[in-house]
Amino acid sequence: MEQWQEPNANGAFKYEWEDDFSRNIVPKSCHSHNDYWRRVPFYQALAAGCTSVEADVWLTDDNELLVSHSWSSTKKTRTLRSLYLDPITNVFTQRNISTASNTTKETGVFDANPNISLKLLIDFKNEGHKIWPVLQSQLQSLRDKNWLTYYDGMTMHKGPLTIVGTGRTPFELVQQNSTNRYIFFDAPLRTISEPQYNSTNSYYASTNFGAAVGKLWFAKISSSQEDTMRQQIAAAEAKGLKSRYWDTPAWPVGLRAKVWAKLMELGVGMLNVDDLESAAGWNWGFCVVAGFVLCGRE
Protein backbone atom coordinates (compact mmCIF):
# COMPACT_ATOMS: atom_id res chain seq x y z
CA MET A 1 0.00 0.00 0.00
CA GLU A 2 2.81 2.45 0.88
CA GLN A 3 4.72 1.59 -2.29
CA TRP A 4 1.78 2.00 -4.67
CA GLN A 5 2.05 4.61 -7.41
CA GLU A 6 -0.45 6.07 -9.84
CA PRO A 7 -0.48 4.41 -13.28
CA ASN A 8 1.60 6.29 -15.82
CA ALA A 9 2.42 6.06 -19.52
CA ASN A 10 4.16 2.74 -18.84
CA GLY A 11 0.95 1.22 -17.44
CA ALA A 12 -0.05 -0.15 -14.04
CA PHE A 13 2.08 -0.13 -10.92
CA LYS A 14 3.35 -3.68 -10.60
CA TYR A 15 3.21 -5.00 -7.07
CA GLU A 16 5.32 -8.01 -6.15
CA TRP A 17 2.77 -10.17 -4.36
CA GLU A 18 4.03 -11.54 -1.06
CA ASP A 19 2.99 -15.05 -0.05
CA ASP A 20 1.67 -13.92 3.33
CA PHE A 21 -0.22 -10.86 2.06
CA SER A 22 -3.69 -12.27 2.73
CA ARG A 23 -2.85 -14.83 5.38
CA ASN A 24 -4.41 -12.87 8.25
CA ILE A 25 -7.16 -11.18 6.24
CA VAL A 26 -10.70 -12.39 6.87
CA PRO A 27 -12.65 -12.10 3.60
CA LYS A 28 -15.95 -10.34 4.14
CA SER A 29 -19.09 -9.96 2.06
CA CYS A 30 -18.41 -6.27 1.52
CA HIS A 31 -18.31 -4.32 -1.74
CA SER A 32 -15.82 -1.47 -2.19
CA HIS A 33 -18.18 1.10 -3.68
CA ASN A 34 -16.50 3.55 -6.12
CA ASP A 35 -13.25 1.76 -5.35
CA TYR A 36 -11.22 3.89 -7.80
CA TRP A 37 -11.63 6.91 -5.46
CA ARG A 38 -9.46 5.28 -2.84
CA ARG A 39 -5.83 6.26 -2.31
CA VAL A 40 -4.87 2.76 -3.45
CA PRO A 41 -7.54 1.25 -5.72
CA PHE A 42 -8.04 -2.53 -5.65
CA TYR A 43 -5.27 -3.41 -3.15
CA GLN A 44 -6.84 -1.34 -0.36
CA ALA A 45 -10.11 -3.25 -0.74
CA LEU A 46 -8.25 -6.57 -0.63
CA ALA A 47 -6.40 -5.49 2.50
CA ALA A 48 -9.75 -4.73 4.15
CA GLY A 49 -11.06 -8.16 3.18
CA CYS A 50 -13.69 -6.90 0.73
CA THR A 51 -14.48 -9.52 -1.90
CA SER A 52 -15.99 -7.10 -4.41
CA VAL A 53 -14.75 -3.87 -6.04
CA GLU A 54 -16.34 -1.36 -8.39
CA ALA A 55 -15.05 0.57 -11.40
CA ASP A 56 -17.02 3.16 -13.39
CA VAL A 57 -15.93 3.18 -17.04
CA TRP A 58 -16.23 5.73 -19.85
CA LEU A 59 -15.55 4.86 -23.49
CA THR A 60 -13.27 7.21 -25.43
CA ASP A 61 -13.17 7.83 -29.17
CA ASP A 62 -10.06 5.66 -29.44
CA ASN A 63 -11.80 2.70 -27.72
CA GLU A 64 -10.18 3.01 -24.31
CA LEU A 65 -12.08 2.51 -21.05
CA LEU A 66 -11.26 5.29 -18.60
CA VAL A 67 -12.15 4.86 -14.93
CA SER A 68 -13.80 7.77 -13.13
CA HIS A 69 -17.08 8.83 -11.56
CA SER A 70 -17.55 11.62 -14.11
CA TRP A 71 -16.24 12.29 -17.59
CA SER A 72 -14.70 15.61 -16.52
CA SER A 73 -12.44 13.87 -14.00
CA THR A 74 -11.10 11.15 -16.31
CA LYS A 75 -7.35 10.77 -16.91
CA LYS A 76 -5.73 8.93 -19.80
CA THR A 77 -3.54 6.88 -17.47
CA ARG A 78 -6.38 5.74 -15.19
CA THR A 79 -7.91 2.99 -17.30
CA LEU A 80 -9.76 -0.22 -16.52
CA ARG A 81 -6.62 -2.09 -17.49
CA SER A 82 -4.14 -0.04 -15.48
CA LEU A 83 -6.24 0.16 -12.29
CA TYR A 84 -7.88 -3.29 -12.32
CA LEU A 85 -7.32 -5.81 -15.10
CA ASP A 86 -3.51 -5.62 -15.11
CA PRO A 87 -3.17 -5.67 -11.29
CA ILE A 88 -5.61 -8.59 -11.09
CA THR A 89 -3.63 -10.43 -13.75
CA ASN A 90 -0.43 -9.74 -11.83
CA VAL A 91 -1.88 -11.10 -8.57
CA PHE A 92 -3.38 -14.19 -10.18
CA THR A 93 -0.13 -14.94 -11.98
CA GLN A 94 2.00 -14.62 -8.85
CA ARG A 95 -0.51 -16.60 -6.81
CA ASN A 96 -0.51 -19.37 -9.44
CA ILE A 97 -4.29 -19.12 -9.55
CA SER A 98 -5.96 -22.16 -11.10
CA THR A 99 -8.66 -22.14 -13.75
CA ALA A 100 -12.42 -21.75 -13.59
CA SER A 101 -14.09 -24.88 -12.32
CA ASN A 102 -17.45 -26.21 -11.23
CA THR A 103 -15.74 -28.19 -8.47
CA THR A 104 -14.62 -27.07 -5.00
CA LYS A 105 -11.04 -26.59 -6.15
CA GLU A 106 -9.33 -23.67 -4.48
CA THR A 107 -9.17 -20.69 -6.83
CA GLY A 108 -9.08 -17.33 -5.04
CA VAL A 109 -6.73 -14.74 -3.59
CA PHE A 110 -7.66 -15.04 0.09
CA ASP A 111 -5.72 -17.67 2.05
CA ALA A 112 -8.44 -17.74 4.71
CA ASN A 113 -11.01 -18.81 2.11
CA PRO A 114 -9.46 -19.57 -1.30
CA ASN A 115 -12.81 -20.64 -2.74
CA ILE A 116 -14.10 -17.06 -2.82
CA SER A 117 -14.29 -15.51 -6.29
CA LEU A 118 -13.33 -11.84 -6.46
CA LYS A 119 -16.12 -9.74 -7.98
CA LEU A 120 -15.42 -6.82 -10.32
CA LEU A 121 -18.53 -4.68 -10.80
CA ILE A 122 -18.15 -2.53 -13.92
CA ASP A 123 -20.49 0.45 -14.21
CA PHE A 124 -21.07 1.38 -17.86
CA LYS A 125 -21.30 5.17 -17.68
CA ASN A 126 -21.92 6.23 -21.28
CA GLU A 127 -22.59 4.22 -24.45
CA GLY A 128 -23.38 0.73 -23.22
CA HIS A 129 -23.65 -1.00 -26.60
CA LYS A 130 -20.29 0.45 -27.69
CA ILE A 131 -18.58 -0.33 -24.37
CA TRP A 132 -19.65 -3.98 -24.58
CA PRO A 133 -17.32 -5.19 -27.39
CA VAL A 134 -14.41 -3.15 -26.02
CA LEU A 135 -14.84 -4.70 -22.58
CA GLN A 136 -15.05 -8.17 -24.10
CA SER A 137 -11.80 -7.51 -25.94
CA GLN A 138 -10.04 -6.32 -22.79
CA LEU A 139 -11.25 -9.35 -20.83
CA GLN A 140 -10.08 -11.80 -23.47
CA SER A 141 -6.65 -12.47 -21.94
CA LEU A 142 -8.28 -13.39 -18.61
CA ARG A 143 -10.81 -15.52 -20.47
CA ASP A 144 -8.00 -17.28 -22.34
CA LYS A 145 -6.44 -18.22 -18.99
CA ASN A 146 -9.85 -19.55 -17.88
CA TRP A 147 -9.86 -17.20 -14.88
CA LEU A 148 -13.39 -15.86 -15.36
CA THR A 149 -16.60 -17.31 -13.98
CA TYR A 150 -18.67 -18.36 -16.98
CA TYR A 151 -21.90 -20.09 -17.96
CA ASP A 152 -21.74 -22.62 -20.80
CA GLY A 153 -25.49 -22.93 -21.35
CA MET A 154 -25.90 -25.74 -18.83
CA THR A 155 -23.34 -25.34 -16.05
CA MET A 156 -21.92 -22.40 -14.13
CA HIS A 157 -18.12 -22.63 -13.84
CA LYS A 158 -16.78 -20.56 -10.96
CA GLY A 159 -13.50 -18.79 -11.58
CA PRO A 160 -11.27 -16.64 -9.35
CA LEU A 161 -12.82 -13.52 -10.93
CA THR A 162 -16.50 -12.80 -11.60
CA ILE A 163 -17.38 -9.87 -13.89
CA VAL A 164 -20.69 -8.06 -13.33
CA GLY A 165 -22.04 -5.20 -15.45
CA THR A 166 -24.20 -2.43 -14.02
CA GLY A 167 -25.28 1.10 -14.97
CA ARG A 168 -25.90 1.18 -18.73
CA THR A 169 -24.92 -2.43 -19.27
CA PRO A 170 -27.32 -3.75 -21.97
CA PHE A 171 -29.17 -6.69 -20.44
CA GLU A 172 -30.03 -8.05 -23.89
CA LEU A 173 -26.32 -8.42 -24.69
CA VAL A 174 -25.74 -10.30 -21.44
CA GLN A 175 -28.54 -12.70 -22.36
CA GLN A 176 -27.42 -12.99 -25.97
CA ASN A 177 -24.17 -14.79 -25.12
CA SER A 178 -25.92 -17.86 -23.72
CA THR A 179 -23.26 -20.58 -24.17
CA ASN A 180 -20.12 -18.64 -23.26
CA ARG A 181 -21.38 -16.00 -20.85
CA TYR A 182 -18.68 -14.38 -18.72
CA ILE A 183 -20.20 -10.94 -18.10
CA PHE A 184 -23.18 -11.08 -15.75
CA PHE A 185 -25.84 -8.51 -14.88
CA ASP A 186 -26.58 -6.38 -11.85
CA ALA A 187 -30.35 -6.90 -11.76
CA PRO A 188 -32.80 -4.43 -10.14
CA LEU A 189 -33.58 -5.65 -6.64
CA ARG A 190 -36.95 -3.89 -6.41
CA THR A 191 -38.28 -5.85 -9.42
CA ILE A 192 -36.18 -8.97 -9.03
CA SER A 193 -39.25 -11.22 -9.17
CA GLU A 194 -39.57 -10.52 -12.91
CA PRO A 195 -38.87 -13.80 -14.74
CA GLN A 196 -36.03 -12.61 -17.00
CA TYR A 197 -33.55 -12.35 -14.10
CA ASN A 198 -31.92 -15.54 -12.83
CA SER A 199 -28.60 -16.90 -11.64
CA THR A 200 -27.43 -17.80 -15.17
CA ASN A 201 -27.51 -14.18 -16.39
CA SER A 202 -27.24 -12.10 -13.21
CA TYR A 203 -25.06 -12.06 -10.11
CA TYR A 204 -26.15 -9.06 -8.04
CA ALA A 205 -29.61 -7.66 -7.42
CA SER A 206 -29.10 -4.04 -6.37
CA THR A 207 -31.05 -0.92 -5.52
CA ASN A 208 -30.74 2.51 -3.94
CA PHE A 209 -31.45 2.08 -0.23
CA GLY A 210 -33.66 5.16 0.16
CA ALA A 211 -35.72 4.41 -2.93
CA ALA A 212 -36.29 0.82 -1.83
CA VAL A 213 -36.77 1.27 1.91
CA GLY A 214 -37.72 4.91 2.41
CA LYS A 215 -36.43 7.60 4.76
CA LEU A 216 -35.33 6.48 8.22
CA TRP A 217 -37.22 8.88 10.45
CA PHE A 218 -35.61 9.65 13.81
CA ALA A 219 -32.71 7.37 12.84
CA LYS A 220 -34.86 4.28 13.28
CA ILE A 221 -35.73 1.35 11.05
CA SER A 222 -39.46 0.75 11.25
CA SER A 223 -40.97 -2.72 11.31
CA SER A 224 -42.47 -2.17 7.85
CA GLN A 225 -39.07 -1.10 6.49
CA GLU A 226 -37.48 -4.18 8.00
CA ASP A 227 -40.17 -6.33 6.39
CA THR A 228 -39.47 -4.67 3.02
CA MET A 229 -35.75 -5.44 3.28
CA ARG A 230 -36.45 -9.00 4.40
CA GLN A 231 -38.76 -9.62 1.44
CA GLN A 232 -36.35 -8.09 -1.09
CA ILE A 233 -33.34 -9.98 0.24
CA ALA A 234 -35.32 -13.23 0.30
CA ALA A 235 -36.57 -12.67 -3.27
CA ALA A 236 -32.98 -12.25 -4.53
CA GLU A 237 -31.75 -15.24 -2.55
CA ALA A 238 -34.58 -17.38 -3.95
CA LYS A 239 -33.12 -16.73 -7.40
CA GLY A 240 -29.56 -17.41 -6.29
CA LEU A 241 -28.58 -13.72 -6.53
CA LYS A 242 -26.66 -11.48 -4.11
CA SER A 243 -28.75 -8.57 -2.83
CA ARG A 244 -26.97 -5.20 -2.48
CA TYR A 245 -28.16 -1.78 -1.29
CA TRP A 246 -26.18 1.25 -2.36
CA ASP A 247 -26.32 4.74 -0.89
CA THR A 248 -27.07 3.45 2.61
CA PRO A 249 -26.86 6.10 5.37
CA ALA A 250 -23.26 7.18 5.99
CA TRP A 251 -23.93 9.53 8.92
CA PRO A 252 -24.42 9.60 11.81
CA VAL A 253 -22.04 6.71 12.38
CA GLY A 254 -24.41 5.09 14.85
CA LEU A 255 -27.15 4.96 12.23
CA ARG A 256 -24.73 3.54 9.66
CA ALA A 257 -23.76 0.77 12.06
CA LYS A 258 -27.40 0.08 12.83
CA VAL A 259 -28.25 -0.28 9.13
CA TRP A 260 -25.19 -2.46 8.49
CA ALA A 261 -26.09 -4.73 11.39
CA LYS A 262 -29.72 -5.02 10.30
CA LEU A 263 -28.76 -5.83 6.70
CA MET A 264 -26.33 -8.52 7.85
CA GLU A 265 -28.93 -9.91 10.24
CA LEU A 266 -31.41 -10.17 7.37
CA GLY A 267 -28.84 -11.99 5.23
CA VAL A 268 -27.98 -9.32 2.65
CA GLY A 269 -25.84 -10.83 -0.09
CA MET A 270 -23.21 -8.07 -0.18
CA LEU A 271 -22.75 -5.07 2.11
CA ASN A 272 -22.05 -1.93 0.05
CA VAL A 273 -19.24 0.01 1.76
CA ASP A 274 -17.83 3.50 1.21
CA ASP A 275 -15.73 3.74 4.38
CA LEU A 276 -13.36 0.78 4.10
CA GLU A 277 -11.51 1.63 7.28
CA SER A 278 -14.68 1.47 9.37
CA ALA A 279 -15.86 -1.67 7.60
CA ALA A 280 -12.56 -3.44 8.19
CA GLY A 281 -12.50 -2.46 11.86
CA TRP A 282 -16.21 -3.03 12.44
CA ASN A 283 -17.29 -5.84 14.75
CA TRP A 284 -17.73 -8.71 12.32
CA GLY A 285 -17.79 -11.14 15.25
CA PHE A 286 -21.38 -12.07 14.50
CA CYS A 287 -20.20 -13.44 11.16
CA VAL A 288 -19.88 -16.80 12.87
CA VAL A 289 -23.13 -17.90 14.46
CA ALA A 290 -23.62 -21.42 15.81
CA GLY A 291 -20.68 -22.57 13.74
CA PHE A 292 -22.00 -21.12 10.46
CA VAL A 293 -19.74 -18.64 8.68
CA LEU A 294 -21.85 -15.75 7.43
CA CYS A 295 -19.09 -13.50 6.09
CA GLY A 296 -17.33 -13.96 2.80
CA ARG A 297 -20.12 -16.21 1.56
CA GLU A 298 -20.30 -17.56 -1.98
C-alpha positions as CSV (number, residue, x, y, z in Angstrom):
1,M,0.0,0.0,0.0
2,E,2.8,2.5,0.9
3,Q,4.7,1.6,-2.3
4,W,1.8,2.0,-4.7
5,Q,2.0,4.6,-7.4
6,E,-0.5,6.1,-9.8
7,P,-0.5,4.4,-13.3
8,N,1.6,6.3,-15.8
9,A,2.4,6.1,-19.5
10,N,4.2,2.7,-18.8
11,G,1.0,1.2,-17.4
12,A,-0.1,-0.1,-14.0
13,F,2.1,-0.1,-10.9
14,K,3.4,-3.7,-10.6
15,Y,3.2,-5.0,-7.1
16,E,5.3,-8.0,-6.1
17,W,2.8,-10.2,-4.4
18,E,4.0,-11.5,-1.1
19,D,3.0,-15.0,0.0
20,D,1.7,-13.9,3.3
21,F,-0.2,-10.9,2.1
22,S,-3.7,-12.3,2.7
23,R,-2.8,-14.8,5.4
24,N,-4.4,-12.9,8.3
25,I,-7.2,-11.2,6.2
26,V,-10.7,-12.4,6.9
27,P,-12.7,-12.1,3.6
28,K,-16.0,-10.3,4.1
29,S,-19.1,-10.0,2.1
30,C,-18.4,-6.3,1.5
31,H,-18.3,-4.3,-1.7
32,S,-15.8,-1.5,-2.2
33,H,-18.2,1.1,-3.7
34,N,-16.5,3.5,-6.1
35,D,-13.2,1.8,-5.4
36,Y,-11.2,3.9,-7.8
37,W,-11.6,6.9,-5.5
38,R,-9.5,5.3,-2.8
39,R,-5.8,6.3,-2.3
40,V,-4.9,2.8,-3.4
41,P,-7.5,1.3,-5.7
42,F,-8.0,-2.5,-5.7
43,Y,-5.3,-3.4,-3.1
44,Q,-6.8,-1.3,-0.4
45,A,-10.1,-3.2,-0.7
46,L,-8.2,-6.6,-0.6
47,A,-6.4,-5.5,2.5
48,A,-9.7,-4.7,4.2
49,G,-11.1,-8.2,3.2
50,C,-13.7,-6.9,0.7
51,T,-14.5,-9.5,-1.9
52,S,-16.0,-7.1,-4.4
53,V,-14.7,-3.9,-6.0
54,E,-16.3,-1.4,-8.4
55,A,-15.1,0.6,-11.4
56,D,-17.0,3.2,-13.4
57,V,-15.9,3.2,-17.0
58,W,-16.2,5.7,-19.8
59,L,-15.6,4.9,-23.5
60,T,-13.3,7.2,-25.4
61,D,-13.2,7.8,-29.2
62,D,-10.1,5.7,-29.4
63,N,-11.8,2.7,-27.7
64,E,-10.2,3.0,-24.3
65,L,-12.1,2.5,-21.1
66,L,-11.3,5.3,-18.6
67,V,-12.1,4.9,-14.9
68,S,-13.8,7.8,-13.1
69,H,-17.1,8.8,-11.6
70,S,-17.6,11.6,-14.1
71,W,-16.2,12.3,-17.6
72,S,-14.7,15.6,-16.5
73,S,-12.4,13.9,-14.0
74,T,-11.1,11.1,-16.3
75,K,-7.3,10.8,-16.9
76,K,-5.7,8.9,-19.8
77,T,-3.5,6.9,-17.5
78,R,-6.4,5.7,-15.2
79,T,-7.9,3.0,-17.3
80,L,-9.8,-0.2,-16.5
81,R,-6.6,-2.1,-17.5
82,S,-4.1,0.0,-15.5
83,L,-6.2,0.2,-12.3
84,Y,-7.9,-3.3,-12.3
85,L,-7.3,-5.8,-15.1
86,D,-3.5,-5.6,-15.1
87,P,-3.2,-5.7,-11.3
88,I,-5.6,-8.6,-11.1
89,T,-3.6,-10.4,-13.7
90,N,-0.4,-9.7,-11.8
91,V,-1.9,-11.1,-8.6
92,F,-3.4,-14.2,-10.2
93,T,-0.1,-14.9,-12.0
94,Q,2.0,-14.6,-8.9
95,R,-0.5,-16.6,-6.8
96,N,-0.5,-19.4,-9.4
97,I,-4.3,-19.1,-9.5
98,S,-6.0,-22.2,-11.1
99,T,-8.7,-22.1,-13.8
100,A,-12.4,-21.7,-13.6
101,S,-14.1,-24.9,-12.3
102,N,-17.4,-26.2,-11.2
103,T,-15.7,-28.2,-8.5
104,T,-14.6,-27.1,-5.0
105,K,-11.0,-26.6,-6.2
106,E,-9.3,-23.7,-4.5
107,T,-9.2,-20.7,-6.8
108,G,-9.1,-17.3,-5.0
109,V,-6.7,-14.7,-3.6
110,F,-7.7,-15.0,0.1
111,D,-5.7,-17.7,2.0
112,A,-8.4,-17.7,4.7
113,N,-11.0,-18.8,2.1
114,P,-9.5,-19.6,-1.3
115,N,-12.8,-20.6,-2.7
116,I,-14.1,-17.1,-2.8
117,S,-14.3,-15.5,-6.3
118,L,-13.3,-11.8,-6.5
119,K,-16.1,-9.7,-8.0
120,L,-15.4,-6.8,-10.3
121,L,-18.5,-4.7,-10.8
122,I,-18.1,-2.5,-13.9
123,D,-20.5,0.4,-14.2
124,F,-21.1,1.4,-17.9
125,K,-21.3,5.2,-17.7
126,N,-21.9,6.2,-21.3
127,E,-22.6,4.2,-24.4
128,G,-23.4,0.7,-23.2
129,H,-23.6,-1.0,-26.6
130,K,-20.3,0.4,-27.7
131,I,-18.6,-0.3,-24.4
132,W,-19.7,-4.0,-24.6
133,P,-17.3,-5.2,-27.4
134,V,-14.4,-3.1,-26.0
135,L,-14.8,-4.7,-22.6
136,Q,-15.0,-8.2,-24.1
137,S,-11.8,-7.5,-25.9
138,Q,-10.0,-6.3,-22.8
139,L,-11.2,-9.3,-20.8
140,Q,-10.1,-11.8,-23.5
141,S,-6.7,-12.5,-21.9
142,L,-8.3,-13.4,-18.6
143,R,-10.8,-15.5,-20.5
144,D,-8.0,-17.3,-22.3
145,K,-6.4,-18.2,-19.0
146,N,-9.8,-19.5,-17.9
147,W,-9.9,-17.2,-14.9
148,L,-13.4,-15.9,-15.4
149,T,-16.6,-17.3,-14.0
150,Y,-18.7,-18.4,-17.0
151,Y,-21.9,-20.1,-18.0
152,D,-21.7,-22.6,-20.8
153,G,-25.5,-22.9,-21.4
154,M,-25.9,-25.7,-18.8
155,T,-23.3,-25.3,-16.1
156,M,-21.9,-22.4,-14.1
157,H,-18.1,-22.6,-13.8
158,K,-16.8,-20.6,-11.0
159,G,-13.5,-18.8,-11.6
160,P,-11.3,-16.6,-9.4
161,L,-12.8,-13.5,-10.9
162,T,-16.5,-12.8,-11.6
163,I,-17.4,-9.9,-13.9
164,V,-20.7,-8.1,-13.3
165,G,-22.0,-5.2,-15.4
166,T,-24.2,-2.4,-14.0
167,G,-25.3,1.1,-15.0
168,R,-25.9,1.2,-18.7
169,T,-24.9,-2.4,-19.3
170,P,-27.3,-3.7,-22.0
171,F,-29.2,-6.7,-20.4
172,E,-30.0,-8.1,-23.9
173,L,-26.3,-8.4,-24.7
174,V,-25.7,-10.3,-21.4
175,Q,-28.5,-12.7,-22.4
176,Q,-27.4,-13.0,-26.0
177,N,-24.2,-14.8,-25.1
178,S,-25.9,-17.9,-23.7
179,T,-23.3,-20.6,-24.2
180,N,-20.1,-18.6,-23.3
181,R,-21.4,-16.0,-20.8
182,Y,-18.7,-14.4,-18.7
183,I,-20.2,-10.9,-18.1
184,F,-23.2,-11.1,-15.7
185,F,-25.8,-8.5,-14.9
186,D,-26.6,-6.4,-11.9
187,A,-30.3,-6.9,-11.8
188,P,-32.8,-4.4,-10.1
189,L,-33.6,-5.6,-6.6
190,R,-37.0,-3.9,-6.4
191,T,-38.3,-5.8,-9.4
192,I,-36.2,-9.0,-9.0
193,S,-39.2,-11.2,-9.2
194,E,-39.6,-10.5,-12.9
195,P,-38.9,-13.8,-14.7
196,Q,-36.0,-12.6,-17.0
197,Y,-33.5,-12.3,-14.1
198,N,-31.9,-15.5,-12.8
199,S,-28.6,-16.9,-11.6
200,T,-27.4,-17.8,-15.2
201,N,-27.5,-14.2,-16.4
202,S,-27.2,-12.1,-13.2
203,Y,-25.1,-12.1,-10.1
204,Y,-26.2,-9.1,-8.0
205,A,-29.6,-7.7,-7.4
206,S,-29.1,-4.0,-6.4
207,T,-31.0,-0.9,-5.5
208,N,-30.7,2.5,-3.9
209,F,-31.4,2.1,-0.2
210,G,-33.7,5.2,0.2
211,A,-35.7,4.4,-2.9
212,A,-36.3,0.8,-1.8
213,V,-36.8,1.3,1.9
214,G,-37.7,4.9,2.4
215,K,-36.4,7.6,4.8
216,L,-35.3,6.5,8.2
217,W,-37.2,8.9,10.5
218,F,-35.6,9.7,13.8
219,A,-32.7,7.4,12.8
220,K,-34.9,4.3,13.3
221,I,-35.7,1.4,11.0
222,S,-39.5,0.8,11.2
223,S,-41.0,-2.7,11.3
224,S,-42.5,-2.2,7.8
225,Q,-39.1,-1.1,6.5
226,E,-37.5,-4.2,8.0
227,D,-40.2,-6.3,6.4
228,T,-39.5,-4.7,3.0
229,M,-35.8,-5.4,3.3
230,R,-36.4,-9.0,4.4
231,Q,-38.8,-9.6,1.4
232,Q,-36.4,-8.1,-1.1
233,I,-33.3,-10.0,0.2
234,A,-35.3,-13.2,0.3
235,A,-36.6,-12.7,-3.3
236,A,-33.0,-12.2,-4.5
237,E,-31.7,-15.2,-2.5
238,A,-34.6,-17.4,-3.9
239,K,-33.1,-16.7,-7.4
240,G,-29.6,-17.4,-6.3
241,L,-28.6,-13.7,-6.5
242,K,-26.7,-11.5,-4.1
243,S,-28.7,-8.6,-2.8
244,R,-27.0,-5.2,-2.5
245,Y,-28.2,-1.8,-1.3
246,W,-26.2,1.3,-2.4
247,D,-26.3,4.7,-0.9
248,T,-27.1,3.5,2.6
249,P,-26.9,6.1,5.4
250,A,-23.3,7.2,6.0
251,W,-23.9,9.5,8.9
252,P,-24.4,9.6,11.8
253,V,-22.0,6.7,12.4
254,G,-24.4,5.1,14.8
255,L,-27.2,5.0,12.2
256,R,-24.7,3.5,9.7
257,A,-23.8,0.8,12.1
258,K,-27.4,0.1,12.8
259,V,-28.2,-0.3,9.1
260,W,-25.2,-2.5,8.5
261,A,-26.1,-4.7,11.4
262,K,-29.7,-5.0,10.3
263,L,-28.8,-5.8,6.7
264,M,-26.3,-8.5,7.9
265,E,-28.9,-9.9,10.2
266,L,-31.4,-10.2,7.4
267,G,-28.8,-12.0,5.2
268,V,-28.0,-9.3,2.6
269,G,-25.8,-10.8,-0.1
270,M,-23.2,-8.1,-0.2
271,L,-22.7,-5.1,2.1
272,N,-22.1,-1.9,0.1
273,V,-19.2,0.0,1.8
274,D,-17.8,3.5,1.2
275,D,-15.7,3.7,4.4
276,L,-13.4,0.8,4.1
277,E,-11.5,1.6,7.3
278,S,-14.7,1.5,9.4
279,A,-15.9,-1.7,7.6
280,A,-12.6,-3.4,8.2
281,G,-12.5,-2.5,11.9
282,W,-16.2,-3.0,12.4
283,N,-17.3,-5.8,14.7
284,W,-17.7,-8.7,12.3
285,G,-17.8,-11.1,15.2
286,F,-21.4,-12.1,14.5
287,C,-20.2,-13.4,11.2
288,V,-19.9,-16.8,12.9
289,V,-23.1,-17.9,14.5
290,A,-23.6,-21.4,15.8
291,G,-20.7,-22.6,13.7
292,F,-22.0,-21.1,10.5
293,V,-19.7,-18.6,8.7
294,L,-21.8,-15.7,7.4
295,C,-19.1,-13.5,6.1
296,G,-17.3,-14.0,2.8
297,R,-20.1,-16.2,1.6
298,E,-20.3,-17.6,-2.0
